[in-house]
Amino acid sequence: MKPRFLPIFVILILLSSFAIAAPTDCPEHFMGGQAPNFQSEKPSDKIQEVCYSGYAVFHSGVTRTPLSSAEHLTAESQSHHIKRQGAFYPDPNIPAEDRAELKDYAKSGYDRGHMAPAGDMTDEKSMTECFSLANMIPQNPNNNQILWKGIETSVRALASSSGELYVVTGPIFYGVGLKKINGRVTVPTYIYKAVYDSSRGQAAAYLVKNEKGNRYVRISLSELEKISGIEVFPQLHTEVNTKALNLPEPKMSSKTTAVEDRSLVPK
């Protein structure tokens, strides 16, 4: 599919920023067919959407990472798991100057961390597509392989038991002096996974720091928006955004325990 470039302009009115509702070419991946609202204090012209069969990604040519990867998970889809397979590749839908390359991650000390995970994919086509570097962030290896894997597993189990979830996952670049691998790909400070449970009409998000350890926190979408500047499900009513769904604890291995820690939420 031909990539769509989405310029985002921020209008400052009385010192407040204006949220831009991103149009989408693949509404099937988004709750109500509406993509997230992105907020920023700086104009950007390098936000690009790419539609894939298993997910949709909004990619930033500034950070050379996704800003969000969106999925529609159902009990039926999660009954069709296939074996993880595929090779990471630079996304040809993204201009060369704006995309991550394999060499950026080489010997960086960071994993190529999926935002839309391979474990959610249901056929060979979607599995291959999820290995696009447009779907990757530089992720702490311990975080990626233990805690984050546990969160992904719990979300898949919730989809199977609840019947239908809409999920938006992405990085948060919080603070100053952010690190870049190979001087090109920005390393996020936090990672979020927002979940809307259609059967309950409730939503919440997991939030973790991009670092070693098993600390995480479950927060409301209102809290997530304050931290990230992203309104992940823009059509939800205020009461759904402010009251957090009781998301399941990360499903860890028998030798590891996840620890919920409210101090992770930035002040």
Backbone bond lengths (Angstrom), bond angles and torsions (degrees), N, CA, C in turn:
res aa  C-N    CA-C-N  psi(-1)  N-CA   C-N-CA  omega(-1)  CA-C   N-CA-C  phi
1 M - - - 1.462 - - 1.527 109.65 -
2 K 1.297 116.54 139.12 1.454 120.87 179.69 1.519 110.26 -64.95
3 P 1.361 118.08 127.12 1.447 119.76 -178.80 1.520 111.53 -65.91
4 R 1.314 114.73 150.72 1.457 120.24 -178.98 1.512 109.49 -115.44
5 F 1.315 116.02 123.89 1.452 120.53 179.53 1.518 108.57 -89.80
6 L 1.332 115.68 135.07 1.453 120.77 -173.91 1.523 110.24 -125.46
7 P 1.319 119.03 91.94 1.461 119.45 176.39 1.511 110.39 -64.94
8 I 1.318 115.91 137.28 1.457 121.56 179.49 1.520 108.31 -118.17
9 F 1.329 116.23 122.29 1.448 121.12 179.04 1.518 108.50 -115.18
10 V 1.288 115.63 134.34 1.454 120.70 -178.82 1.522 109.03 -105.16
11 I 1.308 116.54 126.24 1.455 122.18 -179.81 1.518 108.45 -103.82
12 L 1.295 115.88 118.44 1.457 119.52 178.58 1.527 109.13 -89.93
13 I 1.299 115.21 116.60 1.456 121.54 179.38 1.521 108.24 -125.33
14 L 1.293 115.07 116.01 1.461 120.42 -179.32 1.518 110.51 54.07
15 L 1.358 115.24 42.76 1.451 124.02 176.35 1.523 113.88 66.40
16 S 1.298 118.46 17.58 1.457 120.68 176.79 1.520 109.32 -116.17
17 S 1.352 117.16 150.63 1.453 120.50 -178.82 1.508 110.57 -93.30
18 F 1.321 115.21 152.39 1.464 122.05 -177.49 1.514 109.45 -103.41
19 A 1.325 116.94 130.41 1.468 121.32 -178.69 1.514 110.07 -79.33
20 I 1.316 115.87 134.69 1.449 121.55 179.76 1.528 109.18 -104.97
21 A 1.317 116.65 121.13 1.458 120.91 177.23 1.523 108.67 -82.66
22 A 1.329 116.19 114.76 1.454 119.79 -177.28 1.521 109.96 -75.82
23 P 1.339 117.61 128.48 1.463 119.09 172.51 1.524 109.41 -69.15
24 T 1.314 117.29 163.63 1.449 119.95 -178.78 1.521 111.14 -141.00
25 D 1.321 115.53 144.08 1.454 122.13 174.95 1.528 112.15 -93.90
26 C 1.330 116.75 -3.20 1.469 120.18 -178.61 1.522 110.09 -136.92
27 P 1.335 117.36 68.74 1.461 121.75 -175.45 1.521 113.96 -62.72
28 E 1.333 117.68 -17.79 1.464 120.22 -177.40 1.523 112.84 -63.72
29 H 1.317 117.93 -19.67 1.466 120.73 -179.15 1.532 113.00 -89.92
30 F 1.323 116.90 -6.95 1.467 120.84 -173.48 1.518 111.80 -116.12
31 M 1.303 116.34 144.80 1.452 120.75 175.84 1.523 109.46 -60.34
32 G 1.344 115.85 126.28 1.453 120.41 179.98 1.511 113.44 64.88
33 G 1.338 117.71 12.72 1.456 121.51 -179.49 1.507 114.27 71.39
34 Q 1.346 117.25 15.77 1.468 120.91 -177.40 1.516 111.04 -111.71
35 A 1.317 115.94 125.87 1.456 121.70 177.06 1.527 110.28 -75.09
36 P 1.334 117.81 164.00 1.465 120.72 179.09 1.521 113.17 -60.94
37 N 1.322 114.97 156.44 1.459 122.50 168.98 1.522 107.75 -91.83
38 F 1.336 116.37 128.83 1.456 121.15 177.45 1.538 108.95 -105.76
39 Q 1.320 115.28 135.32 1.456 120.51 177.78 1.519 109.03 -118.97
40 S 1.324 115.90 146.06 1.456 120.33 179.00 1.518 109.39 -158.91
41 E 1.304 115.87 159.68 1.458 120.18 174.77 1.523 111.41 -98.33
42 K 1.348 116.28 0.11 1.453 119.94 179.66 1.526 109.43 -129.23
43 P 1.324 118.15 138.33 1.463 119.23 176.19 1.522 110.49 -66.36
44 S 1.294 116.97 147.05 1.460 121.98 178.63 1.524 109.57 -140.92
45 D 1.307 116.11 139.87 1.462 119.20 178.56 1.520 111.60 -121.36
46 K 1.336 116.25 22.83 1.459 119.24 -176.53 1.527 112.57 -122.69
47 I 1.316 117.48 29.41 1.457 121.50 174.04 1.523 108.16 -94.34
48 Q 1.304 116.18 124.34 1.453 121.53 -175.77 1.525 110.20 -132.92
49 E 1.323 116.33 135.35 1.459 121.07 174.74 1.532 109.91 -96.12
50 V 1.327 115.18 138.68 1.455 121.46 170.43 1.524 107.25 -127.60
51 C 1.327 116.33 129.30 1.463 122.59 -179.24 1.521 110.01 -98.99
52 Y 1.310 115.56 128.80 1.453 121.57 174.45 1.521 109.71 -123.07
53 S 1.316 117.21 171.15 1.459 119.82 -175.15 1.520 112.50 -69.77
54 G 1.340 117.88 -31.58 1.454 120.70 -177.61 1.511 115.18 -103.14
55 Y 1.332 117.61 -11.13 1.461 120.87 -177.30 1.523 109.56 -165.62
56 A 1.326 115.25 167.70 1.464 122.18 172.66 1.523 107.94 -125.13
57 V 1.318 116.23 139.48 1.458 120.00 -178.59 1.524 110.48 -123.02
58 F 1.325 116.24 135.78 1.461 122.17 166.03 1.521 106.72 -101.34
59 H 1.315 115.86 117.52 1.450 122.66 -171.99 1.517 110.60 -109.18
60 S 1.325 115.83 141.92 1.464 121.71 177.36 1.514 110.18 -104.46
61 G 1.327 116.03 124.69 1.454 120.80 175.06 1.508 112.66 -77.65
62 V 1.329 117.12 -8.37 1.465 121.39 177.13 1.526 110.16 -83.26
63 T 1.347 117.12 -49.99 1.462 120.81 178.99 1.523 112.01 -87.17
64 R 1.339 116.07 -17.90 1.471 123.28 -175.10 1.528 111.50 60.04
65 T 1.309 114.24 38.60 1.467 123.37 176.69 1.527 108.35 -139.30
66 P 1.333 117.11 167.98 1.467 117.79 168.90 1.516 110.51 -68.03
67 L 1.325 116.89 151.62 1.448 122.25 164.82 1.524 109.49 -93.59
68 S 1.331 115.41 -32.16 1.459 120.61 175.21 1.511 109.62 -158.85
69 S 1.322 115.85 145.63 1.455 123.14 170.53 1.522 106.97 -124.04
70 A 1.323 116.89 126.24 1.461 121.60 -172.68 1.516 110.83 -113.64
71 E 1.348 114.99 142.10 1.464 121.08 179.98 1.523 110.58 -139.61
72 H 1.308 115.14 151.29 1.468 123.11 171.09 1.515 106.80 -113.32
73 L 1.330 117.30 108.76 1.451 122.26 -177.74 1.525 109.81 -105.65
74 T 1.310 116.35 138.37 1.457 121.65 176.73 1.526 109.07 -130.82
75 A 1.326 115.02 163.51 1.461 119.26 176.24 1.520 110.19 -60.25
76 E 1.321 116.91 -38.26 1.465 120.47 179.84 1.518 111.23 -65.50
77 S 1.332 116.74 -46.10 1.464 118.97 -178.60 1.525 111.34 -64.12
78 Q 1.326 116.73 -35.75 1.459 119.62 -177.80 1.521 113.08 -77.49
79 S 1.317 116.60 -3.27 1.465 120.41 174.46 1.523 111.62 -90.46
80 H 1.341 116.45 1.59 1.464 121.05 -177.35 1.530 111.43 -119.65
81 H 1.305 116.48 48.09 1.460 119.46 179.55 1.522 110.76 -69.17
82 I 1.308 115.29 146.08 1.459 120.75 173.69 1.521 109.18 -124.69
83 K 1.312 116.15 162.38 1.454 121.69 -178.52 1.524 110.17 -64.88
84 R 1.344 114.82 137.60 1.465 119.35 177.52 1.529 109.58 -61.03
85 Q 1.319 114.38 129.37 1.454 120.67 178.87 1.525 108.35 -159.46
86 G 1.299 116.56 151.54 1.454 119.48 178.81 1.508 111.73 136.66
87 A 1.313 115.72 163.68 1.456 122.75 -179.80 1.522 108.90 -124.21
88 F 1.312 116.20 139.86 1.459 121.14 177.92 1.522 109.40 -65.28
89 Y 1.341 115.92 144.57 1.467 119.24 -179.02 1.529 110.09 -151.62
90 P 1.347 117.49 145.96 1.466 120.25 173.79 1.526 109.31 -67.58
91 D 1.303 116.86 136.76 1.461 120.19 -171.99 1.524 111.18 -77.70
92 P 1.327 118.27 118.08 1.467 120.65 -178.70 1.523 113.45 -69.81
93 N 1.339 117.27 -13.20 1.462 120.43 176.80 1.526 112.53 -76.63
94 I 1.327 116.76 -15.53 1.466 122.11 -178.77 1.520 108.89 -101.18
95 P 1.336 118.79 133.11 1.469 120.09 177.05 1.528 111.38 -54.18
96 A 1.319 116.63 143.26 1.464 121.73 -173.89 1.523 112.36 -55.00
97 E 1.331 116.90 -38.32 1.467 119.25 -177.10 1.519 112.23 -72.65
98 D 1.335 117.78 -15.65 1.462 121.81 -175.91 1.516 113.98 -105.55
99 R 1.319 118.46 -7.41 1.460 120.26 -172.17 1.531 111.69 -107.89
100 A 1.323 114.76 158.90 1.460 120.96 172.21 1.515 109.53 -77.85
101 E 1.327 114.92 149.66 1.457 122.32 176.25 1.529 108.88 -117.69
102 L 1.313 116.74 160.08 1.460 120.63 179.81 1.530 111.53 -57.77
103 K 1.316 116.66 -36.62 1.461 120.46 -178.50 1.525 112.26 -66.13
104 D 1.321 117.52 -22.68 1.471 119.87 178.63 1.522 111.05 -64.03
105 Y 1.321 116.66 -36.27 1.465 121.25 -177.17 1.525 113.13 -87.84
106 A 1.332 117.20 -17.62 1.463 120.80 -175.16 1.530 110.88 -60.16
107 K 1.314 116.60 125.61 1.476 124.19 177.56 1.527 112.27 56.06
108 S 1.335 116.54 27.84 1.469 120.33 -179.13 1.523 112.46 -83.83
109 G 1.335 116.93 -18.82 1.466 120.63 -174.20 1.513 112.79 87.43
110 Y 1.341 117.50 -0.30 1.458 121.75 -179.62 1.528 110.45 -115.88
111 D 1.337 115.26 146.26 1.460 120.22 170.87 1.519 109.65 -76.07
112 R 1.322 115.58 157.88 1.456 121.37 166.18 1.528 105.91 -86.30
113 G 1.322 115.88 96.52 1.451 121.51 -170.61 1.517 112.57 -89.69
114 H 1.339 116.28 117.83 1.466 120.83 177.30 1.531 111.13 -63.32
115 M 1.321 115.70 138.59 1.463 120.19 168.87 1.533 109.40 -92.94
116 A 1.330 118.43 -52.18 1.466 120.44 165.51 1.521 105.38 -87.42
117 P 1.342 118.74 110.16 1.465 120.74 -168.29 1.521 114.45 -75.84
118 A 1.329 114.40 151.76 1.460 120.29 177.46 1.526 111.13 -60.08
119 G 1.340 116.42 -33.61 1.455 120.37 -178.65 1.513 114.65 -65.39
120 D 1.333 117.62 -15.05 1.468 121.28 178.19 1.526 111.86 -87.52
121 M 1.317 117.76 -15.08 1.461 120.80 -171.17 1.527 110.99 -78.35
122 T 1.329 115.47 147.93 1.460 120.31 -168.14 1.527 115.21 -117.15
123 D 1.325 118.24 -5.08 1.460 120.61 177.95 1.527 108.69 -153.56
124 E 1.321 115.68 173.48 1.461 119.80 -175.21 1.523 112.31 -63.70
125 K 1.319 116.92 -35.96 1.464 120.47 -178.37 1.524 110.76 -64.71
126 S 1.333 116.86 -51.12 1.463 119.71 -178.72 1.526 110.91 -67.16
127 M 1.346 117.07 -33.84 1.463 120.15 177.72 1.526 110.45 -63.03
128 T 1.321 116.87 -46.28 1.464 120.26 178.44 1.517 111.30 -60.79
129 E 1.315 116.65 -44.07 1.469 121.37 -176.54 1.524 112.44 -66.13
130 C 1.316 118.23 -30.24 1.467 119.29 -175.87 1.516 112.62 -72.79
131 F 1.354 117.91 -10.12 1.460 120.95 177.79 1.537 112.72 -89.13
132 S 1.320 117.21 6.69 1.463 120.76 172.36 1.528 109.96 -59.51
133 L 1.322 117.09 138.03 1.464 119.81 176.97 1.523 112.12 -67.37
134 A 1.343 117.12 -14.07 1.462 119.71 173.90 1.523 111.72 -67.66
135 N 1.325 116.67 -15.54 1.459 123.79 179.81 1.528 111.93 -101.86
136 M 1.346 117.69 9.83 1.460 122.02 -172.72 1.529 112.52 -117.02
137 I 1.327 114.76 149.33 1.463 122.13 168.46 1.525 108.82 -124.29
138 P 1.336 118.21 155.69 1.464 119.38 169.24 1.533 108.06 -69.73
139 Q 1.330 116.93 112.01 1.462 121.49 -173.30 1.524 110.81 -121.11
140 N 1.322 115.49 137.68 1.452 120.38 176.44 1.528 108.91 -54.05
141 P 1.332 119.50 128.75 1.460 121.13 -175.11 1.523 113.92 -58.55
142 N 1.321 117.13 -42.70 1.460 120.71 179.35 1.518 110.82 -62.83
143 N 1.319 116.12 -42.50 1.465 121.19 178.52 1.521 110.64 -62.57
144 N 1.320 115.97 -48.02 1.462 121.63 -176.50 1.522 111.89 -62.48
145 Q 1.321 116.95 -44.23 1.451 121.73 -169.80 1.528 114.27 -87.54
146 I 1.328 117.22 -12.53 1.469 119.04 -177.18 1.529 111.33 -122.52
147 L 1.327 117.38 -74.51 1.462 120.30 -174.86 1.525 111.86 -65.07
148 W 1.327 116.25 -49.63 1.475 119.09 -176.48 1.523 111.00 -66.19
149 K 1.313 116.59 -36.84 1.465 120.50 175.27 1.529 110.18 -60.22
150 G 1.341 116.92 -39.73 1.453 120.66 177.91 1.516 112.78 -64.33
151 I 1.339 116.98 -37.67 1.463 121.25 177.07 1.522 110.31 -66.22
152 E 1.326 116.97 -45.41 1.465 120.45 179.15 1.533 111.51 -60.23
153 T 1.322 116.21 -40.86 1.465 120.53 179.38 1.516 111.34 -63.99
154 S 1.328 116.86 -41.40 1.467 120.99 179.55 1.522 111.83 -65.85
155 V 1.325 117.06 -37.16 1.464 120.14 179.11 1.525 110.71 -68.04
156 R 1.317 117.87 -39.19 1.463 120.05 176.16 1.534 111.20 -63.28
157 A 1.331 116.70 -40.44 1.464 120.29 177.98 1.522 110.88 -64.86
158 L 1.332 116.82 -37.58 1.461 120.59 178.25 1.525 110.44 -65.96
159 A 1.327 117.60 -39.50 1.465 120.91 177.39 1.522 110.45 -61.47
160 S 1.310 116.51 -40.37 1.465 120.46 -179.36 1.525 111.67 -67.13
161 S 1.337 116.77 -37.56 1.469 119.89 -177.06 1.526 112.69 -84.13
162 S 1.327 117.41 -34.36 1.464 120.59 -176.73 1.522 112.89 -88.24
163 G 1.321 117.04 -28.16 1.455 120.48 176.55 1.507 114.90 106.25
164 E 1.343 117.76 -36.73 1.467 120.06 -177.37 1.516 110.49 -158.06
165 L 1.320 115.66 127.57 1.457 122.50 175.02 1.524 109.47 -131.54
166 Y 1.319 115.72 147.75 1.453 122.00 164.38 1.524 106.34 -110.93
167 V 1.311 116.29 131.06 1.463 121.42 -172.98 1.520 109.86 -128.55
168 V 1.323 116.21 133.27 1.464 122.09 174.14 1.523 107.35 -126.67
169 T 1.328 116.12 126.19 1.460 122.46 -175.37 1.524 109.53 -126.16
170 G 1.330 116.53 142.97 1.449 117.59 178.25 1.509 113.96 -175.10
171 P 1.321 116.06 176.28 1.463 122.22 179.07 1.527 111.36 -92.24
172 I 1.321 114.53 160.88 1.462 121.59 172.17 1.529 107.40 -126.83
173 F 1.310 115.74 127.04 1.464 121.78 179.69 1.523 107.66 -102.63
174 Y 1.307 114.72 89.21 1.465 121.47 -171.12 1.525 109.40 -109.15
175 G 1.322 116.01 129.61 1.453 120.25 177.28 1.519 111.99 103.09
176 V 1.322 115.51 -172.03 1.466 121.87 -177.84 1.524 109.15 -116.65
177 G 1.329 115.36 165.43 1.456 119.82 178.15 1.511 113.60 64.37
178 L 1.321 116.78 39.73 1.459 120.76 -178.34 1.530 111.26 -66.02
179 K 1.314 115.29 141.39 1.461 121.08 -179.19 1.519 110.80 -78.36
180 K 1.333 116.25 148.45 1.456 121.80 173.53 1.518 108.75 -126.22
181 I 1.328 116.76 134.01 1.464 119.33 174.68 1.525 108.28 -84.96
182 N 1.315 114.91 136.74 1.469 122.62 -176.47 1.527 111.79 56.06
183 G 1.339 116.68 22.26 1.453 121.48 -179.53 1.510 113.97 66.83
184 R 1.350 117.79 14.13 1.465 120.04 -172.89 1.535 114.13 -129.59
185 V 1.323 117.97 -43.08 1.462 121.21 -171.91 1.528 109.56 -105.09
186 T 1.318 115.95 119.11 1.461 120.80 -174.42 1.521 111.35 -75.14
187 V 1.332 115.80 135.39 1.461 122.44 179.21 1.525 109.13 -88.99
188 P 1.331 118.59 120.25 1.463 119.89 -179.39 1.520 112.80 -71.81
189 T 1.326 114.48 154.85 1.461 121.46 178.01 1.522 110.83 -83.82
190 Y 1.330 115.57 -40.47 1.464 122.67 -178.15 1.523 109.32 -129.49
191 I 1.335 114.59 165.02 1.466 122.24 172.33 1.522 107.49 -132.81
192 Y 1.317 116.53 138.73 1.463 120.36 178.57 1.523 110.73 -124.43
193 K 1.322 115.78 153.54 1.457 122.55 170.26 1.522 106.76 -137.09
194 A 1.339 116.08 108.76 1.460 122.19 -178.88 1.524 109.51 -96.30
195 V 1.329 115.97 139.92 1.462 122.05 -173.90 1.525 109.86 -132.43
196 Y 1.327 116.43 129.53 1.463 121.61 170.20 1.518 108.22 -112.98
197 D 1.337 116.39 121.75 1.461 123.33 -179.79 1.521 107.97 -96.67
198 S 1.333 116.61 108.49 1.462 121.01 -175.91 1.516 112.65 -64.14
199 S 1.318 118.21 -35.05 1.455 120.79 -177.06 1.519 112.46 -68.35
200 R 1.317 116.38 -30.64 1.466 121.32 179.85 1.528 112.50 -98.38
201 G 1.323 116.89 -17.92 1.452 119.46 -174.95 1.518 111.87 65.61
202 Q 1.335 116.06 34.01 1.462 121.80 -177.30 1.519 110.43 -131.77
203 A 1.324 115.08 160.25 1.461 120.18 -177.29 1.521 110.69 -147.93
204 A 1.316 115.58 159.01 1.467 122.68 175.61 1.521 107.38 -167.95
205 A 1.330 115.76 -178.25 1.462 119.97 -179.32 1.515 110.78 -144.26
206 Y 1.318 115.03 147.41 1.460 122.08 167.03 1.527 107.50 -87.97
207 L 1.319 115.62 144.69 1.459 121.14 175.79 1.518 108.05 -135.74
208 V 1.337 116.24 129.92 1.458 120.79 176.56 1.517 108.94 -134.63
209 K 1.325 116.00 155.51 1.458 120.32 169.83 1.523 108.60 -83.24
210 N 1.309 115.67 146.76 1.455 121.15 179.46 1.529 109.22 -81.79
211 E 1.335 114.25 70.83 1.450 120.59 -176.30 1.526 109.52 -154.15
212 K 1.309 116.27 168.72 1.450 121.69 177.83 1.521 110.52 -65.38
213 G 1.322 116.36 144.09 1.461 120.53 176.53 1.510 112.74 127.69
214 N 1.321 116.31 173.54 1.455 122.16 -174.22 1.525 113.20 -116.63
215 R 1.322 117.04 23.74 1.464 120.06 178.86 1.530 110.92 -87.55
216 Y 1.307 114.89 136.71 1.461 121.67 177.14 1.523 107.81 -148.07
217 V 1.345 115.63 171.32 1.460 120.56 175.32 1.520 108.89 -147.85
218 R 1.322 116.09 145.59 1.462 122.30 174.51 1.523 107.62 -103.00
219 I 1.330 116.44 127.03 1.461 120.93 -173.84 1.523 110.40 -131.90
220 S 1.330 115.02 164.29 1.463 119.98 175.75 1.523 109.53 -76.28
221 L 1.321 115.55 164.47 1.464 119.51 177.76 1.523 111.42 -68.35
222 S 1.328 116.90 -29.15 1.465 119.85 175.98 1.521 110.85 -63.72
223 E 1.328 116.33 -41.58 1.465 120.08 176.69 1.525 110.64 -64.61
224 L 1.323 115.95 -41.79 1.461 119.55 179.24 1.520 111.35 -60.96
225 E 1.313 116.71 -41.68 1.461 120.39 -179.66 1.533 111.52 -62.86
226 K 1.323 116.65 -39.51 1.474 120.22 178.71 1.523 111.47 -62.97
227 I 1.324 115.71 -36.27 1.460 119.97 -177.13 1.527 111.60 -80.34
228 S 1.327 116.06 -43.03 1.463 120.78 -169.69 1.519 114.71 -98.62
229 G 1.348 117.12 -23.41 1.455 119.91 -173.32 1.510 112.61 76.66
230 I 1.339 117.87 15.94 1.457 122.08 -179.84 1.519 110.02 -120.03
231 E 1.324 115.98 126.48 1.455 122.18 172.75 1.533 106.00 -95.09
232 V 1.325 115.82 99.53 1.461 119.38 -166.91 1.530 113.59 -71.59
233 F 1.328 117.56 -35.36 1.468 122.17 178.11 1.530 108.04 -125.60
234 P 1.317 117.16 82.93 1.470 120.41 -168.22 1.520 115.28 -64.69
235 Q 1.316 118.78 -18.76 1.453 120.12 -176.59 1.528 113.44 -88.29
236 L 1.329 118.16 -4.40 1.458 120.04 -177.83 1.523 111.46 -72.43
237 H 1.339 115.89 147.49 1.455 121.13 177.10 1.524 110.53 -71.63
238 T 1.309 115.54 158.10 1.457 121.59 -176.37 1.520 112.21 -56.29
239 E 1.340 117.07 -41.37 1.465 119.10 -177.18 1.523 112.33 -65.33
240 V 1.340 117.81 -28.92 1.464 120.52 176.95 1.528 109.84 -73.20
241 N 1.309 116.67 -37.47 1.464 120.78 179.67 1.522 112.86 -69.66
242 T 1.305 116.71 -30.75 1.465 119.93 -174.53 1.523 113.87 -91.90
243 K 1.330 117.90 -22.52 1.464 121.34 -179.98 1.522 108.64 -106.68
244 A 1.338 116.26 114.86 1.460 120.42 -171.83 1.525 112.60 -79.92
245 L 1.322 115.24 134.60 1.456 122.49 169.36 1.527 109.05 -61.48
246 N 1.318 116.46 141.49 1.467 120.89 177.74 1.525 109.45 -78.91
247 L 1.301 115.75 82.42 1.462 121.34 -179.65 1.529 110.65 -64.67
248 P 1.328 117.64 149.44 1.466 119.43 178.22 1.530 111.43 -67.81
249 E 1.322 115.34 152.80 1.454 119.81 175.07 1.531 109.52 -65.41
250 P 1.328 117.71 151.53 1.465 120.03 176.17 1.525 110.66 -57.05
251 K 1.320 116.26 134.94 1.453 121.60 -178.20 1.521 108.90 -87.78
252 M 1.320 114.70 96.42 1.457 120.94 -173.49 1.518 110.73 -93.98
253 S 1.331 115.80 169.19 1.457 120.59 173.88 1.527 109.02 -68.34
254 S 1.317 116.44 163.74 1.471 120.93 -175.23 1.524 113.19 -62.85
255 K 1.332 116.74 -20.92 1.464 120.14 -177.30 1.524 112.85 -94.73
256 T 1.317 117.78 1.28 1.465 121.19 -173.79 1.519 110.26 -132.29
257 T 1.315 116.21 143.30 1.462 121.56 178.36 1.521 109.82 -124.86
258 A 1.315 116.98 130.28 1.468 120.98 174.77 1.523 108.95 -81.42
259 V 1.324 116.01 143.81 1.457 121.64 -176.70 1.526 109.15 -121.06
260 E 1.331 116.58 120.20 1.463 118.87 178.09 1.524 109.06 -80.88
261 D 1.324 116.02 132.37 1.464 121.20 -172.22 1.519 109.49 -142.61
262 R 1.330 116.16 105.86 1.464 121.21 -178.56 1.524 112.40 -65.63
263 S 1.309 117.90 -18.67 1.466 119.80 -179.81 1.527 112.22 -68.39
264 L 1.325 116.80 -10.74 1.478 119.82 176.79 1.530 112.26 -68.96
265 V 1.323 117.16 -23.65 1.456 120.35 -177.51 1.531 109.55 -71.12
266 P 1.319 118.17 121.08 1.471 120.00 -179.62 1.530 111.48 -60.40
267 K 1.313 115.85 143.31 1.469 121.56 179.76 1.522 109.98 -81.08
